[in-house]
Each structure stands twice: as structure tokens, then as C-alpha cells.
Amino acid sequence: MIDMLIIVALAALGALFAGVLAAPVITWLRGRSVVLSMFAVAALAVVAMAASTVAVALEMFLSNHDLRVVLIVVAVSGTISLGAALLFGRRIAAGSRELALAAATVGGPGFAAPVDPPTSELAALAAALERAGSRLRAAQDRERSLDTSRRELIAWISHDLRTPLAGLRAMAEALEDGVAPDPGRFHTRIRVEADRLSGMVDDLFELSRIQARSLELTLTRVSVYDLIDDALATARPLAHDRGVRLVDGGVAALPVRVDAQAMTRVLGNLLVNAIRATPADGTVAVSAHPEGDRVVLGVADGCGGIAEQDLSRVFDTGWRGGEARTPPEATVKDPWTPSEHGTAAAAAPERHGDSGAGLGLAIVRGIVEAHAGHASVRNTAVGCRFEIALPATGTPQPSQDM
């Protein structure tokens, strides 16, 4: 038993001696290639085993013959171990270089994570890199989309401001020069155009608050029946002027907890868009029904449908679905030409939440998402159907600062 303890002590001393001698080398290898580090670790193990064997042999626990045999075994196995450590270290180094190259291109078009890393740690790192690349590409796509929408919005706003301002200038000059045949009608048109421009500015301000996540909501328990009734009352003059019928698509008196003013604006925007897109003698149907833990409000029109490739852009800021930059209502009517509906038609509401710059549906989505809801659109047989899904009363509500 004592001899065994002595052998253990001598082996430990020999290994410790080898470790002390190797300490400067290990320090020098810090920050060097993983190949050298793994080779050094394997070499330290071989040298420590040889030193321990020699220490035991010096105390006469091994004969010269046994010592030679053990050293030969250590030398052969150590050589193989060093070779294996060198090869495996090179594999790890190659995998690390592949990860470094992939990290340099993460998010770019040529990014590809290594498919077969040599260790589980490198495999986990490659998977994390792939996830980061996917998130970065998605963020870049969103940024490009927002940048495109922003440029389009600036161009369209500039156009929509220039047209009514030119008309206002012309009417003001006519009144100033005393050549207006009907000053009262000119005053009416100036007021209508000023109201339209004011509505456009209000929509821009509302959209900026939505995008800045500073929209403040006052949530109250209301019936969707009342919300729809208020929105219909606002939209009926425009529907009558255009010859479009508003019909009941099945409205259930379901309770929701929303900001009534904001949600009425949402429904008003959807109704006005539907009325404008529906030809004369067409119908716009409004509905509300429960769906799981949601209340779904729908507005269906007879516009003929939206191109499939454009459905995903409908709620984007500035989207209009066509090359026309200004809808008919945005064109300044000639005040010298009598309207078929008279002055009342000329002064009829032209703005119910839609600025004419493609902001109405963007505002719809922003307000609905502020209520933890979801806005969507799909084509139907005769047109398209816009739906907003809101949490039913009793489900958790979002904070009022979005």
C-alpha cells in the first residue's frame, strides 16, 4: 500500500514538473491558432506521462527493460495522439474560419452558414448565426419597404398639395380681380379645398403619432353596433352622392373595449375607400361577427378586386393600387361649371379619414394594431373585403402607449 502511494506521488511530481516547464509555452500560445493549442495540450500529456514514468523508474519501481518498454509505448501512442490532435485542430480551425467568413457576410445576398461544423459548439454558433442572418435580412427588407413607402409618400403628398393649392390660387386671383361670375360659389370651393388640405395635414400628424408609438387611446366598453352606426352616418352623404347603397351584412351587437373615436375613424376610412372604389348602383356591405376570442368587423365593396401581388401592400403608407396619383375627389372642380348636384354636392364631405395620399389604410392598420388587433384584406367574387379583428371584451388589452 505504501509503495502504491509512493508511485502515485512520484507520478504526480513528474507530471507537475512537466506542467511547470510547459507553462511559458502555454502562455505564449494564448491568442494563437487553435491548432497549436490542441497540439500543445496533447504534447503536454505525452511529456507528463514520460516524466512520471521516468520518476517512478528512478526510484527502482521499474526495471530498465520495463522502462524501455513503457517509453516505447508512450512514444508510439504519443506520436499518434499528436497527429490526431493536429488533424482535429485543423478541422476546428477550418470550421472557425468558415464561421468568420459567414459572419462577415451575414445579412448579405451571399450569406450561408457552414453546414457541417466539426464540434457541437461551432454547430450551435452556426445556427445562431443563421438565425441572426434571417432576422437581419427581414429587418433590411422592412427598411427597404419603409424607405420606398416614404419616398412615394413624399412624391404623392407634393403632388396632392400642388393641385389644390394651384386651384386655390386661381380662385383667389379671380375674386381679387373681380372676374368671378359667382363669388359665393368660389368661396364655397375655397372652403372645401381648405378643409381637404386640413384633413390631409391631420392624417399626416396622426400617422406620425402612430409610427412614433405615441398614439394615446381612451379605452371604453362599447357595442360594435354603435361604432358601425356612427361610421355609417358619416359616410352616407358620400354614398348618396355616388349612388352607392350601404347594406347590412349582418351586424351583431357585440361588446368591445376600444377607443370609440379612433375606431369610428377606422370604420369611416374603410367605408369611404369602399364607396369610392364601388361603381354607381353598387353596394357596400358592413358586418360584425364573433370569431373565437375576437370580434371581426368587415367592409365588403364592389371594386372588382385587387391584384394578388398588391394585396400585401394595401396597408402600406402611400399605397394607392394604381398609377393615378390623385383620385377624382382631389381634383379641383371648375367653379365656373355648375355641378349636376348643385352647390350642396360641391360642398359634400370629400374627406372621411383619407387624405388622398394613401394614408387612410395605413392609419387603419396603425390604430387597429394599437388595440392589439389585426387588419387584413382579401378578394371576393365582386370586389374585396377588408376585415379588422379586435380582442373581445375580457381579453387582455395593450397599454395605451402602444
N, C-alpha and C positions, 0 to 999 in steps of 0.2 A: 504493500500500500504506500509506504514511504517512497519507494523507488518510482512508483507511478506519479506521485506528487512532484517529485524532483524532475521527472521527464516533462510534465506539464509546465512547470516553472521555467525550465530551460527552453522549451519551445516558445513560450510567451516572450522570454527575454530576447530570443533570436528574432522573432517577428517584430518586436518593438524596436530593436536595433535597426532592422531593415526599414521600418517606417520612419525613424528619425533621419536616416540617411536620405530617404526619398522625399522628405518634407519640402526641401528647397525646390525640387523638381516639380512637385505638385503645385507649389505656389507660383512657379514660373508658367505653368500650364493654364493658370486661371485666365479665362478670356480667350484661350486658344481654341483650335478646332476640336470638336468632339471626338474625332478620330484619334488624335494624340492623347486626349484624356482617357479614353477607353483602353488604348494600348498601354498607357502608364499604369492604370489600375490592374490590368492583367499582369504586367511585368512585376508590379509590387507584390502581387500574390505569389508569383513564382519565386522571386528573390526571398520573400519572407519564409516560404516553405523550405528553400535550400538552406537559409541561415539557421532555421530551427533544427533541421536535420544535422547540420554540422555541429551545432551547440550540443545536441544530445550525444553525438558520436564522440566529441572531445571528452565527455565525462564517462567514456568507456561503456555506454549503454548499447552501442552498435560496434560491431567488428568492422575492420577495414573493408572486407568483402561486402558486408551488408550496406556499408556507407556508399560504396561504389554503385551497388545495385539501386539503392534509393535515389542517388543523384542522377543516375541514367534515366530512371523513370520520371523524375522531376523535370529533367531537361527535355525529354521527348514530349511529355504531356504539356509542359510549359510552352514549348515551341508551337504545338498545335493550338493551344489556348490563345497564344499571342496572335497567331494567324487568324483565328476565328474572331477575336476582338477587333482586329484590324479591318476585316471584311464587314463585320456588323457595324462598326463605327463609320465606315464609308457609306453604308446604306442609310444610316441615320443622318449623316451629313448631306447626302444627296436629297433625302426627303425634306430636310430643313431648307436646303437651297430652293427646292420646288415651292415650298410654302412661302419663302421670301419673295420669289418671283410672282406667285399668285397674289400675295399681299400688295405688291407694287401695282398690280392691275385691277384690284378689287373695285367693282362697280363699273369697270370699263367694258367695251364690247368684246375684248379678248380674254376676259377673266374666266379661269377654270381651275377649281380646287383640285389638288392631287387626288387621284382615285384609289391609290393603294399605299398609304403611308406605312413605314416599317414598324411603328410602335402604336400602341393604343393612345398614348398621349398626343402624338402627332396626328393621329386619326381624329381625335376629339378637336384638336386645333383646326384641322382642315374643315371639319363640319361647322365649327363656329365661324370660320372664315367664309364658308359658303352662305351661311345664314346672314352674315353681315353684308355680303355682296348682294344678296337678294333684297335686303332692306334698303341698301344704298341705291340700287337700280330703281326700286319702286319710288324712293324719295326723289331721284333725279327725274323720273317720268312725271311725277306730280309737279315738280318745279317747272319743267318744260311746259306742261299743260297750263299751269297758272300764268307763266310768263306769256304764252301765246294768248290766253284769255285777256291778260292785262293789256297787251298791245292792241288786240282787236277792240277792247272796250274803249281805249283812248281814241282810236280812229273813229269808232262809231259815235261816241259822245261828241267829238269835234264836229262830225257831220250833222248830227241831230241838233246841236246848238246853232250851227251856222244857218240852217234852213229857216227856223222860226225867227231868228234874230234879223235875217235879211227881210222877212216879211214885216216884222215889227217896224224896222227902219223905214220901209217903203210906205206903210200906212201912216206912220208918224209924220213923214215928209209931206204926204198928201194932205193930212189935216193941217199941217203948218202952212202949206202953200194955199190952202183954201180950195183945193180942186177935188175934194172928196164929195161924191154925189149924195152920200148918205152917212154923215158923220156918226150918227148913232150906231149904225152897223159896224163902222170902223172901230168905235170904242168897244163894242161887244167882242169883236175878233181880237183886239189887243188884250182884253181881259182874259179871254180863253187861252191865248198863246202864253200869256204871263203865268196863268195857272198851270199850264202844261210844263213850262220850264221850271216852275216852283216844285211841281211833282217830281221832275227828273232830279233836281237837287236833293229833295227829301229822300228819294230812293238811293242816291249815291251815299248820303250820310248814313242811312240805315244799313246799307251793305258794308260800309266801312266799320260800323259798330259790330256787325255780325262777324266779319273777318278778324277784327281785333278781340273777339270774345268778350266784348263789354256790353252785350245786349242784356238789359235788365228786364226780368219777367215778373209780373204780379200774378201768381197762380191762384185761381179760384175754381170752385166746382160749378160747372155749367153743363147744360144739355147741348149735345151737338145739333139738336133740332133748332135751338135758339141761335146758335152760331150760323147755321146754314140760312135761316130765315133773314138774319141781318145782312149776310152777304148777298142774298138774292134781291133784297130791297135796294141795295146799292147798284146792282148790275142790271136791273130791269129796264131803266131808261135806255141803256146802250143796246140791249137785246131788242127792244121795241123799235129803235131807230134802224136796226139792221134786219129786222124781220125774222129774228131767230126766236124760237119758242123754248122757254125754260120748263122742263118737266121734272116730275118727282120720280126718281129711280129707286125709291124705297128707302125712306129715311126713318130710322128708329131713334126714339128719344133716349139715347144712351148718355150717361154722365161721364164727363172727362174733367180732369183738373189741368187747366191751361190758362194762359194769359188771353182773355177773351178778345181784347183789341188786336193783339198780334195775330191770333188765329183767324179772326174775321178778315184781316188783311190777306192772309194766306189764301183763304177761300175766294176772296174778291179777285186776287191776281189770277187764280186758276179759272174762275168764271169768265173774266174779261178776255183772257187768252183764248178760251174755248169759243166765246161768242165771236171774236174777231176771225177765228180760223174757220168757222162754220158758215157755209153759204146761206143766202136768204131762203126762208121756208125750211131750214134745217132745225134740228133740236139739240139742246144741251141738257143732259140728264145729271142730276145730283143725287147721290146716295150715301148712306151710312149704315154699317152693319158690324156686329162683333165678330172677331176672328181670334180665338184663343184669348190671350191676355191683352189683346189690342182692340182698338176701335178704328175701323178703316173707313175713311171718307173718300168718296170718289167723284170725279167730274169727267163725264164722257161727252165728246163732241163729234161732229161730222166732218172733220177736216180732210178725210181721205187717208190719213195715216202719215207717219213719219218714216223716212228711210231708216232701215235697220242699222246702218253704220252711224246714224246720227242719234240713235236713242240714248247712247251713253253720254252724249254731250248736252242733252236737253237742259239740264240744270246748271250747266257751266255759265260763269259770268260772261255776258256779251253774246251768247249763242242765240241765233235767230232762225236757223234752219233754212236759209236761202241767201242768195246773193244780194237781195234788196237790203239796203241799209236803213231805209226809213219806211215804216208802214204807212198805209193811207192816211191814218189819223195824224201822222207827223207832218204831212204836207200842209202848208198854209193855204187855206181856201181863199179864192179870189173874192175880196169883199164887194167888188162891183157886180158879181154874178149872184142872182138870188138863188138860195137853196131850195130844193124841192120840198123840204120840210120846214122852210121858214127860219126865222131867227132862232126859234127855240131849238131847232135841230143843230144850228151852228153853235149854240151855247151848251149843247148836251155834254155830259161828262165824257171826256176822252181819256182820262187817266184814272184807273182804279188800281193803283199799285204797280202799274207797268210804266216805266219811264220811256219806253220806246227804244231803249239802248240795250235790250236783252238782259235787264236786271230783275224783272219780275220773278222769274222762276228761280234765279239764284237766291233771291230773298226768301222765296217759299222754302227752299231746302234749308237755308240757314235757320229760319225760325222753327221749322219742324224739328231739326236736329237739336236745337236748343231745348226742346221739350222731350228729348230722349226718344224722338220718333224717327220715321223714315219716309222719304218721298220717292216715288217711283212712277214710271210711265210705261205703257205697253200699247201696241196697236190692237184695234178691234176691227170688226168687219167693215165699218163705215168711217172710222176715224181713229182716235186714240183715247185712252183712258188714263187720267192722272189720279194717283191714289196717295193719300197720306195716312200712315199708320201711327196712332198715338197710344201711349200706355193707358189702359183702362183705369178707372178710379180705384185706388187701393194699392197699386203697384208703386215701387219706389220712384220718386221724381228726382230730376237732376238739380244741382244747385243753380240758383238764379243767375249766377255769373258765368253760366255755361261751363 
